[in-house]
Amino acid sequence: MATLPMKMLEENLNKKVSLLLKDNRMLEGTLSGYDEYMNMTLDNAEENGEVQRKLGKVVIRGSNVVRITTK
């Protein structure tokens, strides 16, 4: 059964998530906040893919997120 996006964000606040972005980058980090537009902040974020790098705290615009998965 599908979970509503805002409910999923609420349930996974302060937990590890993985985001697939429109440009095919994968970000992993701890979901530390979000707003009504699904803009998100991740703590201890890392980019995984062709390039692997630690990003620290990042703010992601909700319209750039294709998929959110929990860890």
N, CA, C and O atoms as a Maestro MAE file, in Angstrom:
{
 s_m_m2io_version
 :::
 2.0.0
}

f_m_ct {
 s_m_title
 :::
 protein
 m_atom[284] {
  # First column is atom index #
  i_m_mmod_type
  r_m_x_coord
  r_m_y_coord
  r_m_z_coord
  i_m_residue_number
  s_m_chain_name
  s_m_pdb_residue_name
  s_m_pdb_atom_name
  i_m_atomic_number
  :::
  1 25 0.842 -1.184 0.000 1 A "MET " " N  " 7
  2 3 0.000 0.000 0.000 1 A "MET " " CA " 6
  3 2 0.885 1.245 0.000 1 A "MET " " C  " 6
  4 15 1.861 1.312 0.747 1 A "MET " " O  " 8
  5 25 0.555 2.207 -0.815 2 A "ALA " " N  " 7
  6 3 1.341 3.435 -0.944 2 A "ALA " " CA " 6
  7 2 1.179 4.317 0.293 2 A "ALA " " C  " 6
  8 15 0.101 4.407 0.880 2 A "ALA " " O  " 8
  9 25 2.268 4.957 0.665 3 A "THR " " N  " 7
  10 3 2.265 5.882 1.785 3 A "THR " " CA " 6
  11 2 2.254 7.302 1.232 3 A "THR " " C  " 6
  12 15 2.969 7.601 0.275 3 A "THR " " O  " 8
  13 25 1.452 8.174 1.822 4 A "LEU " " N  " 7
  14 3 1.431 9.563 1.399 4 A "LEU " " CA " 6
  15 2 2.786 10.202 1.694 4 A "LEU " " C  " 6
  16 15 3.374 9.942 2.743 4 A "LEU " " O  " 8
  17 25 3.285 11.033 0.785 5 A "PRO " " N  " 7
  18 3 4.637 11.583 0.938 5 A "PRO " " CA " 6
  19 2 4.870 12.342 2.248 5 A "PRO " " C  " 6
  20 15 5.894 12.133 2.899 5 A "PRO " " O  " 8
  21 25 3.955 13.205 2.641 6 A "MET " " N  " 7
  22 3 4.161 13.987 3.862 6 A "MET " " CA " 6
  23 2 4.152 13.083 5.097 6 A "MET " " C  " 6
  24 15 4.906 13.312 6.043 6 A "MET " " O  " 8
  25 25 3.313 12.074 5.088 7 A "LYS " " N  " 7
  26 3 3.271 11.129 6.206 7 A "LYS " " CA " 6
  27 2 4.590 10.350 6.280 7 A "LYS " " C  " 6
  28 15 5.116 10.104 7.365 7 A "LYS " " O  " 8
  29 25 5.111 9.970 5.118 8 A "MET " " N  " 7
  30 3 6.381 9.248 5.074 8 A "MET " " CA " 6
  31 2 7.508 10.110 5.631 8 A "MET " " C  " 6
  32 15 8.351 9.621 6.384 8 A "MET " " O  " 8
  33 25 7.527 11.390 5.267 9 A "LEU " " N  " 7
  34 3 8.555 12.289 5.785 9 A "LEU " " CA " 6
  35 2 8.434 12.429 7.301 9 A "LEU " " C  " 6
  36 15 9.435 12.393 8.017 9 A "LEU " " O  " 8
  37 25 7.208 12.589 7.780 10 A "GLU " " N  " 7
  38 3 6.987 12.717 9.227 10 A "GLU " " CA " 6
  39 2 7.460 11.477 9.980 10 A "GLU " " C  " 6
  40 15 8.088 11.590 11.033 10 A "GLU " " O  " 8
  41 25 7.164 10.308 9.448 11 A "GLU " " N  " 7
  42 3 7.538 9.052 10.108 11 A "GLU " " CA " 6
  43 2 9.047 8.810 10.088 11 A "GLU " " C  " 6
  44 15 9.567 8.083 10.935 11 A "GLU " " O  " 8
  45 25 9.749 9.408 9.135 12 A "ASN " " N  " 7
  46 3 11.186 9.159 8.994 12 A "ASN " " CA " 6
  47 2 12.061 10.331 9.395 12 A "ASN " " C  " 6
  48 15 13.250 10.359 9.077 12 A "ASN " " O  " 8
  49 25 11.486 11.289 10.084 13 A "LEU " " N  " 7
  50 3 12.264 12.416 10.587 13 A "LEU " " CA " 6
  51 2 13.335 11.901 11.536 13 A "LEU " " C  " 6
  52 15 13.054 11.072 12.401 13 A "LEU " " O  " 8
  53 25 14.546 12.381 11.379 14 A "ASN " " N  " 7
  54 3 15.718 11.962 12.167 14 A "ASN " " CA " 6
  55 2 16.143 10.514 11.907 14 A "ASN " " C  " 6
  56 15 16.812 9.896 12.735 14 A "ASN " " O  " 8
  57 25 15.751 9.986 10.755 15 A "LYS " " N  " 7
  58 3 16.182 8.649 10.341 15 A "LYS " " CA " 6
  59 2 16.926 8.774 9.019 15 A "LYS " " C  " 6
  60 15 16.829 9.791 8.333 15 A "LYS " " O  " 8
  61 25 17.665 7.733 8.670 16 A "LYS " " N  " 7
  62 3 18.474 7.726 7.446 16 A "LYS " " CA " 6
  63 2 17.566 7.487 6.234 16 A "LYS " " C  " 6
  64 15 16.739 6.576 6.229 16 A "LYS " " O  " 8
  65 25 17.740 8.326 5.209 17 A "VAL " " N  " 7
  66 3 16.977 8.202 3.967 17 A "VAL " " CA " 6
  67 2 17.924 8.301 2.776 17 A "VAL " " C  " 6
  68 15 19.055 8.770 2.896 17 A "VAL " " O  " 8
  69 25 17.437 7.849 1.632 18 A "SER " " N  " 7
  70 3 18.172 7.944 0.378 18 A "SER " " CA " 6
  71 2 17.277 8.664 -0.621 18 A "SER " " C  " 6
  72 15 16.100 8.330 -0.756 18 A "SER " " O  " 8
  73 25 17.831 9.650 -1.322 19 A "LEU " " N  " 7
  74 3 17.070 10.427 -2.293 19 A "LEU " " CA " 6
  75 2 17.651 10.235 -3.682 19 A "LEU " " C  " 6
  76 15 18.864 10.321 -3.870 19 A "LEU " " O  " 8
  77 25 16.791 9.975 -4.648 20 A "LEU " " N  " 7
  78 3 17.187 9.977 -6.051 20 A "LEU " " CA " 6
  79 2 16.758 11.323 -6.611 20 A "LEU " " C  " 6
  80 15 15.581 11.679 -6.543 20 A "LEU " " O  " 8
  81 25 17.697 12.069 -7.161 21 A "LEU " " N  " 7
  82 3 17.409 13.393 -7.709 21 A "LEU " " CA " 6
  83 2 17.184 13.323 -9.216 21 A "LEU " " C  " 6
  84 15 17.550 12.339 -9.859 21 A "LEU " " O  " 8
  85 25 16.587 14.361 -9.770 22 A "LYS " " N  " 7
  86 3 16.283 14.410 -11.210 22 A "LYS " " CA " 6
  87 2 17.515 14.230 -12.085 22 A "LYS " " C  " 6
  88 15 17.423 13.707 -13.196 22 A "LYS " " O  " 8
  89 25 18.670 14.666 -11.583 23 A "ASP " " N  " 7
  90 3 19.893 14.534 -12.383 23 A "ASP " " CA " 6
  91 2 20.584 13.188 -12.157 23 A "ASP " " C  " 6
  92 15 21.757 13.027 -12.491 23 A "ASP " " O  " 8
  93 25 19.859 12.231 -11.592 24 A "ASN " " N  " 7
  94 3 20.304 10.853 -11.341 24 A "ASN " " CA " 6
  95 2 21.348 10.716 -10.249 24 A "ASN " " C  " 6
  96 15 21.963 9.657 -10.123 24 A "ASN " " O  " 8
  97 25 21.568 11.768 -9.446 25 A "ARG " " N  " 7
  98 3 22.454 11.628 -8.296 25 A "ARG " " CA " 6
  99 2 21.688 10.995 -7.151 25 A "ARG " " C  " 6
  100 15 20.481 11.192 -7.010 25 A "ARG " " O  " 8
  101 25 22.401 10.231 -6.335 26 A "MET " " N  " 7
  102 3 21.818 9.628 -5.132 26 A "MET " " CA " 6
  103 2 22.438 10.313 -3.916 26 A "MET " " C  " 6
  104 15 23.661 10.405 -3.807 26 A "MET " " O  " 8
  105 25 21.602 10.790 -3.011 27 A "LEU " " N  " 7
  106 3 22.070 11.368 -1.766 27 A "LEU " " CA " 6
  107 2 21.562 10.528 -0.617 27 A "LEU " " C  " 6
  108 15 20.410 10.094 -0.625 27 A "LEU " " O  " 8
  109 25 22.408 10.294 0.373 28 A "GLU " " N  " 7
  110 3 22.005 9.586 1.588 28 A "GLU " " CA " 6
  111 2 22.357 10.461 2.767 28 A "GLU " " C  " 6
  112 15 23.399 11.116 2.786 28 A "GLU " " O  " 8
  113 25 21.479 10.464 3.747 29 A "GLY " " N  " 7
  114 3 21.734 11.237 4.951 29 A "GLY " " CA " 6
  115 2 20.577 11.105 5.920 29 A "GLY " " C  " 6
  116 15 19.623 10.366 5.677 29 A "GLY " " O  " 8
  117 25 20.676 11.827 7.015 30 A "THR " " N  " 7
  118 3 19.638 11.811 8.043 30 A "THR " " CA " 6
  119 2 18.673 12.958 7.786 30 A "THR " " C  " 6
  120 15 19.078 14.119 7.738 30 A "THR " " O  " 8
  121 25 17.391 12.630 7.619 31 A "LEU " " N  " 7
  122 3 16.364 13.637 7.366 31 A "LEU " " CA " 6
  123 2 16.172 14.469 8.630 31 A "LEU " " C  " 6
  124 15 15.655 13.976 9.632 31 A "LEU " " O  " 8
  125 25 16.589 15.731 8.579 32 A "SER " " N  " 7
  126 3 16.503 16.566 9.779 32 A "SER " " CA " 6
  127 2 15.373 17.582 9.715 32 A "SER " " C  " 6
  128 15 15.058 18.212 10.725 32 A "SER " " O  " 8
  129 25 14.758 17.754 8.555 33 A "GLY " " N  " 7
  130 3 13.636 18.675 8.456 33 A "GLY " " CA " 6
  131 2 13.028 18.679 7.069 33 A "GLY " " C  " 6
  132 15 13.627 18.200 6.106 33 A "GLY " " O  " 8
  133 25 11.820 19.231 6.983 34 A "TYR " " N  " 7
  134 3 11.119 19.354 5.704 34 A "TYR " " CA " 6
  135 2 10.035 20.406 5.859 34 A "TYR " " C  " 6
  136 15 9.699 20.802 6.975 34 A "TYR " " O  " 8
  137 25 9.482 20.863 4.726 35 A "ASP " " N  " 7
  138 3 8.382 21.813 4.785 35 A "ASP " " CA " 6
  139 2 7.235 21.350 3.896 35 A "ASP " " C  " 6
  140 15 7.276 20.257 3.332 35 A "ASP " " O  " 8
  141 25 6.211 22.192 3.779 36 A "GLU " " N  " 7
  142 3 5.002 21.802 3.037 36 A "GLU " " CA " 6
  143 2 5.255 21.633 1.543 36 A "GLU " " C  " 6
  144 15 4.422 21.052 0.846 36 A "GLU " " O  " 8
  145 25 6.382 22.124 1.034 37 A "TYR " " N  " 7
  146 3 6.727 21.960 -0.377 37 A "TYR " " CA " 6
  147 2 7.648 20.760 -0.601 37 A "TYR " " C  " 6
  148 15 8.139 20.543 -1.708 37 A "TYR " " O  " 8
  149 25 7.872 19.993 0.450 38 A "MET " " N  " 7
  150 3 8.738 18.818 0.451 38 A "MET " " CA " 6
  151 2 10.204 19.178 0.238 38 A "MET " " C  " 6
  152 15 10.998 18.329 -0.167 38 A "MET " " O  " 8
  153 25 10.573 20.450 0.513 39 A "ASN " " N  " 7
  154 3 11.984 20.798 0.587 39 A "ASN " " CA " 6
  155 2 12.517 20.090 1.830 39 A "ASN " " C  " 6
  156 15 11.834 20.047 2.853 39 A "ASN " " O  " 8
  157 25 13.715 19.541 1.758 40 A "MET " " N  " 7
  158 3 14.240 18.739 2.859 40 A "MET " " CA " 6
  159 2 15.630 19.185 3.254 40 A "MET " " C  " 6
  160 15 16.381 19.711 2.433 40 A "MET " " O  " 8
  161 25 15.969 18.973 4.509 41 A "THR " " N  " 7
  162 3 17.343 19.143 4.962 41 A "THR " " CA " 6
  163 2 17.851 17.783 5.402 41 A "THR " " C  " 6
  164 15 17.163 17.039 6.101 41 A "THR " " O  " 8
  165 25 19.059 17.474 4.984 42 A "LEU " " N  " 7
  166 3 19.708 16.229 5.367 42 A "LEU " " CA " 6
  167 2 20.981 16.564 6.131 42 A "LEU " " C  " 6
  168 15 21.751 17.431 5.719 42 A "LEU " " O  " 8
  169 25 21.194 15.882 7.230 43 A "ASP " " N  " 7
  170 3 22.446 15.985 7.977 43 A "ASP " " CA " 6
  171 2 23.348 14.839 7.551 43 A "ASP " " C  " 6
  172 15 22.867 13.772 7.168 43 A "ASP " " O  " 8
  173 25 24.658 15.059 7.617 44 A "ASN " " N  " 7
  174 3 25.656 14.034 7.269 44 A "ASN " " CA " 6
  175 2 25.394 13.439 5.889 44 A "ASN " " C  " 6
  176 15 25.516 12.230 5.689 44 A "ASN " " O  " 8
  177 25 25.034 14.298 4.947 45 A "ALA " " N  " 7
  178 3 24.696 13.837 3.599 45 A "ALA " " CA " 6
  179 2 25.941 13.400 2.839 45 A "ALA " " C  " 6
  180 15 27.023 13.969 2.988 45 A "ALA " " O  " 8
  181 25 25.749 12.369 2.021 46 A "GLU " " N  " 7
  182 3 26.796 11.857 1.142 46 A "GLU " " CA " 6
  183 2 26.206 11.647 -0.235 46 A "GLU " " C  " 6
  184 15 25.064 11.207 -0.373 46 A "GLU " " O  " 8
  185 25 26.991 11.965 -1.258 47 A "GLU " " N  " 7
  186 3 26.589 11.689 -2.627 47 A "GLU " " CA " 6
  187 2 27.190 10.354 -3.020 47 A "GLU " " C  " 6
  188 15 28.392 10.139 -2.863 47 A "GLU " " O  " 8
  189 25 26.362 9.459 -3.530 48 A "ASN " " N  " 7
  190 3 26.825 8.135 -3.946 48 A "ASN " " CA " 6
  191 2 26.510 7.955 -5.420 48 A "ASN " " C  " 6
  192 15 25.409 8.273 -5.870 48 A "ASN " " O  " 8
  193 25 27.450 7.461 -6.150 49 A "GLY " " N  " 7
  194 3 27.279 7.265 -7.587 49 A "GLY " " CA " 6
  195 2 28.643 7.252 -8.235 49 A "GLY " " C  " 6
  196 15 29.586 6.669 -7.702 49 A "GLY " " O  " 8
  197 25 28.751 7.897 -9.393 50 A "GLU " " N  " 7
  198 3 30.046 7.989 -10.073 50 A "GLU " " CA " 6
  199 2 31.068 8.680 -9.177 50 A "GLU " " C  " 6
  200 15 32.229 8.280 -9.102 50 A "GLU " " O  " 8
  201 25 30.610 9.715 -8.511 51 A "VAL " " N  " 7
  202 3 31.453 10.456 -7.576 51 A "VAL " " CA " 6
  203 2 30.902 10.215 -6.174 51 A "VAL " " C  " 6
  204 15 29.703 10.362 -5.936 51 A "VAL " " O  " 8
  205 25 31.782 9.847 -5.252 52 A "GLN " " N  " 7
  206 3 31.355 9.681 -3.869 52 A "GLN " " CA " 6
  207 2 32.018 10.767 -3.047 52 A "GLN " " C  " 6
  208 15 33.242 10.893 -3.022 52 A "GLN " " O  " 8
  209 25 31.175 11.560 -2.364 53 A "ARG " " N  " 7
  210 3 31.740 12.608 -1.534 53 A "ARG " " CA " 6
  211 2 30.822 12.948 -0.378 53 A "ARG " " C  " 6
  212 15 29.605 12.784 -0.461 53 A "ARG " " O  " 8
  213 25 31.414 13.417 0.688 54 A "LYS " " N  " 7
  214 3 30.674 13.835 1.871 54 A "LYS " " CA " 6
  215 2 30.287 15.290 1.676 54 A "LYS " " C  " 6
  216 15 31.109 16.126 1.302 54 A "LYS " " O  " 8
  217 25 29.012 15.577 1.940 55 A "LEU " " N  " 7
  218 3 28.502 16.923 1.723 55 A "LEU " " CA " 6
  219 2 28.177 17.648 3.021 55 A "LEU " " C  " 6
  220 15 28.129 18.878 3.036 55 A "LEU " " O  " 8
  221 25 27.954 16.920 4.107 56 A "GLY " " N  " 7
  222 3 27.569 17.555 5.364 56 A "GLY " " CA " 6
  223 2 26.080 17.849 5.382 56 A "GLY " " C  " 6
  224 15 25.276 17.001 4.994 56 A "GLY " " O  " 8
  225 25 25.703 19.040 5.829 57 A "LYS " " N  " 7
  226 3 24.289 19.426 5.883 57 A "LYS " " CA " 6
  227 2 23.902 20.046 4.544 57 A "LYS " " C  " 6
  228 15 24.582 20.949 4.056 57 A "LYS " " O  " 8
  229 25 22.813 19.562 3.952 58 A "VAL " " N  " 7
  230 3 22.346 20.081 2.665 58 A "VAL " " CA " 6
  231 2 20.850 20.367 2.725 58 A "VAL " " C  " 6
  232 15 20.113 19.778 3.515 58 A "VAL " " O  " 8
  233 25 20.428 21.286 1.869 59 A "VAL " " N  " 7
  234 3 19.013 21.592 1.675 59 A "VAL " " CA " 6
  235 2 18.675 21.176 0.252 59 A "VAL " " C  " 6
  236 15 19.333 21.598 -0.698 59 A "VAL " " O  " 8
  237 25 17.649 20.347 0.109 60 A "ILE " " N  " 7
  238 3 17.241 19.834 -1.199 60 A "ILE " " CA " 6
  239 2 15.863 20.374 -1.545 60 A "ILE " " C  " 6
  240 15 14.923 20.243 -0.761 60 A "ILE " " O  " 8
  241 25 15.747 20.969 -2.694 61 A "ARG " " N  " 7
  242 3 14.450 21.456 -3.164 61 A "ARG " " CA " 6
  243 2 13.572 20.255 -3.507 61 A "ARG " " C  " 6
  244 15 14.001 19.355 -4.229 61 A "ARG " " O  " 8
  245 25 12.364 20.243 -2.998 62 A "GLY " " N  " 7
  246 3 11.451 19.118 -3.183 62 A "GLY " " CA " 6
  247 2 11.176 18.758 -4.631 62 A "GLY " " C  " 6
  248 15 10.990 17.586 -4.955 62 A "GLY " " O  " 8
  249 25 11.148 19.765 -5.513 63 A "SER " " N  " 7
  250 3 10.851 19.515 -6.920 63 A "SER " " CA " 6
  251 2 11.985 18.781 -7.627 63 A "SER " " C  " 6
  252 15 11.802 18.316 -8.752 63 A "SER " " O  " 8
  253 25 13.146 18.666 -6.998 64 A "ASN " " N  " 7
  254 3 14.282 17.947 -7.597 64 A "ASN " " CA " 6
  255 2 14.333 16.472 -7.180 64 A "ASN " " C  " 6
  256 15 15.176 15.720 -7.670 64 A "ASN " " O  " 8
  257 25 13.449 16.064 -6.295 65 A "VAL " " N  " 7
  258 3 13.468 14.692 -5.771 65 A "VAL " " CA " 6
  259 2 12.526 13.812 -6.584 65 A "VAL " " C  " 6
  260 15 11.352 14.132 -6.767 65 A "VAL " " O  " 8
  261 25 13.069 12.696 -7.068 66 A "VAL " " N  " 7
  262 3 12.279 11.738 -7.828 66 A "VAL " " CA " 6
  263 2 11.745 10.643 -6.916 66 A "VAL " " C  " 6
  264 15 10.590 10.230 -7.023 66 A "VAL " " O  " 8
  265 25 12.628 10.171 -5.995 67 A "ARG " " N  " 7
  266 3 12.255 9.042 -5.125 67 A "ARG " " CA " 6
  267 2 12.914 9.198 -3.762 67 A "ARG " " C  " 6
  268 15 14.053 9.651 -3.648 67 A "ARG " " O  " 8
  269 25 12.171 8.812 -2.737 68 A "ILE " " N  " 7
  270 3 12.691 8.800 -1.364 68 A "ILE " " CA " 6
  271 2 12.570 7.362 -0.859 68 A "ILE " " C  " 6
  272 15 11.495 6.765 -0.917 68 A "ILE " " O  " 8
  273 25 13.676 6.814 -0.366 69 A "THR " " N  " 7
  274 3 13.627 5.487 0.248 69 A "THR " " CA " 6
  275 2 14.241 5.568 1.638 69 A "THR " " C  " 6
  276 15 15.110 6.395 1.913 69 A "THR " " O  " 8
  277 25 13.763 4.686 2.501 70 A "THR " " N  " 7
  278 3 14.263 4.662 3.872 70 A "THR " " CA " 6
  279 2 15.334 3.602 4.002 70 A "THR " " C  " 6
  280 15 15.364 2.639 3.236 70 A "THR " " O  " 8
  281 25 16.206 3.781 4.964 71 A "LYS " " N  " 7
  282 3 17.298 2.840 5.215 71 A "LYS " " CA " 6
  283 2 16.986 1.981 6.406 71 A "LYS " " C  " 6
  284 15 17.788 1.124 6.777 71 A "LYS " " O  " 8
  :::
 }
 m_bond[283] {
  # First column is bond index #
  i_m_from
  i_m_to
  i_m_order
  :::
  1 1 2 1
  2 2 3 1
  3 3 4 2
  4 3 5 1
  5 5 6 1
  6 6 7 1
  7 7 8 2
  8 7 9 1
  9 9 10 1
  10 10 11 1
  11 11 12 2
  12 11 13 1
  13 13 14 1
  14 14 15 1
  15 15 16 2
  16 15 17 1
  17 17 18 1
  18 18 19 1
  19 19 20 2
  20 19 21 1
  21 21 22 1
  22 22 23 1
  23 23 24 2
  24 23 25 1
  25 25 26 1
  26 26 27 1
  27 27 28 2
  28 27 29 1
  29 29 30 1
  30 30 31 1
  31 31 32 2
  32 31 33 1
  33 33 34 1
  34 34 35 1
  35 35 36 2
  36 35 37 1
  37 37 38 1
  38 38 39 1
  39 39 40 2
  40 39 41 1
  41 41 42 1
  42 42 43 1
  43 43 44 2
  44 43 45 1
  45 45 46 1
  46 46 47 1
  47 47 48 2
  48 47 49 1
  49 49 50 1
  50 50 51 1
  51 51 52 2
  52 51 53 1
  53 53 54 1
  54 54 55 1
  55 55 56 2
  56 55 57 1
  57 57 58 1
  58 58 59 1
  59 59 60 2
  60 59 61 1
  61 61 62 1
  62 62 63 1
  63 63 64 2
  64 63 65 1
  65 65 66 1
  66 66 67 1
  67 67 68 2
  68 67 69 1
  69 69 70 1
  70 70 71 1
  71 71 72 2
  72 71 73 1
  73 73 74 1
  74 74 75 1
  75 75 76 2
  76 75 77 1
  77 77 78 1
  78 78 79 1
  79 79 80 2
  80 79 81 1
  81 81 82 1
  82 82 83 1
  83 83 84 2
  84 83 85 1
  85 85 86 1
  86 86 87 1
  87 87 88 2
  88 87 89 1
  89 89 90 1
  90 90 91 1
  91 91 92 2
  92 91 93 1
  93 93 94 1
  94 94 95 1
  95 95 96 2
  96 95 97 1
  97 97 98 1
  98 98 99 1
  99 99 100 2
  100 99 101 1
  101 101 102 1
  102 102 103 1
  103 103 104 2
  104 103 105 1
  105 105 106 1
  106 106 107 1
  107 107 108 2
  108 107 109 1
  109 109 110 1
  110 110 111 1
  111 111 112 2
  112 111 113 1
  113 113 114 1
  114 114 115 1
  115 115 116 2
  116 115 117 1
  117 117 118 1
  118 118 119 1
  119 119 120 2
  120 119 121 1
  121 121 122 1
  122 122 123 1
  123 123 124 2
  124 123 125 1
  125 125 126 1
  126 126 127 1
  127 127 128 2
  128 127 129 1
  129 129 130 1
  130 130 131 1
  131 131 132 2
  132 131 133 1
  133 133 134 1
  134 134 135 1
  135 135 136 2
  136 135 137 1
  137 137 138 1
  138 138 139 1
  139 139 140 2
  140 139 141 1
  141 141 142 1
  142 142 143 1
  143 143 144 2
  144 143 145 1
  145 145 146 1
  146 146 147 1
  147 147 148 2
  148 147 149 1
  149 149 150 1
  150 150 151 1
  151 151 152 2
  152 151 153 1
  153 153 154 1
  154 154 155 1
  155 155 156 2
  156 155 157 1
  157 157 158 1
  158 158 159 1
  159 159 160 2
  160 159 161 1
  161 161 162 1
  162 162 163 1
  163 163 164 2
  164 163 165 1
  165 165 166 1
  166 166 167 1
  167 167 168 2
  168 167 169 1
  169 169 170 1
  170 170 171 1
  171 171 172 2
  172 171 173 1
  173 173 174 1
  174 174 175 1
  175 175 176 2
  176 175 177 1
  177 177 178 1
  178 178 179 1
  179 179 180 2
  180 179 181 1
  181 181 182 1
  182 182 183 1
  183 183 184 2
  184 183 185 1
  185 185 186 1
  186 186 187 1
  187 187 188 2
  188 187 189 1
  189 189 190 1
  190 190 191 1
  191 191 192 2
  192 191 193 1
  193 193 194 1
  194 194 195 1
  195 195 196 2
  196 195 197 1
  197 197 198 1
  198 198 199 1
  199 199 200 2
  200 199 201 1
  201 201 202 1
  202 202 203 1
  203 203 204 2
  204 203 205 1
  205 205 206 1
  206 206 207 1
  207 207 208 2
  208 207 209 1
  209 209 210 1
  210 210 211 1
  211 211 212 2
  212 211 213 1
  213 213 214 1
  214 214 215 1
  215 215 216 2
  216 215 217 1
  217 217 218 1
  218 218 219 1
  219 219 220 2
  220 219 221 1
  221 221 222 1
  222 222 223 1
  223 223 224 2
  224 223 225 1
  225 225 226 1
  226 226 227 1
  227 227 228 2
  228 227 229 1
  229 229 230 1
  230 230 231 1
  231 231 232 2
  232 231 233 1
  233 233 234 1
  234 234 235 1
  235 235 236 2
  236 235 237 1
  237 237 238 1
  238 238 239 1
  239 239 240 2
  240 239 241 1
  241 241 242 1
  242 242 243 1
  243 243 244 2
  244 243 245 1
  245 245 246 1
  246 246 247 1
  247 247 248 2
  248 247 249 1
  249 249 250 1
  250 250 251 1
  251 251 252 2
  252 251 253 1
  253 253 254 1
  254 254 255 1
  255 255 256 2
  256 255 257 1
  257 257 258 1
  258 258 259 1
  259 259 260 2
  260 259 261 1
  261 261 262 1
  262 262 263 1
  263 263 264 2
  264 263 265 1
  265 265 266 1
  266 266 267 1
  267 267 268 2
  268 267 269 1
  269 269 270 1
  270 270 271 1
  271 271 272 2
  272 271 273 1
  273 273 274 1
  274 274 275 1
  275 275 276 2
  276 275 277 1
  277 277 278 1
  278 278 279 1
  279 279 280 2
  280 279 281 1
  281 281 282 1
  282 282 283 1
  283 283 284 2
  :::
 }
}
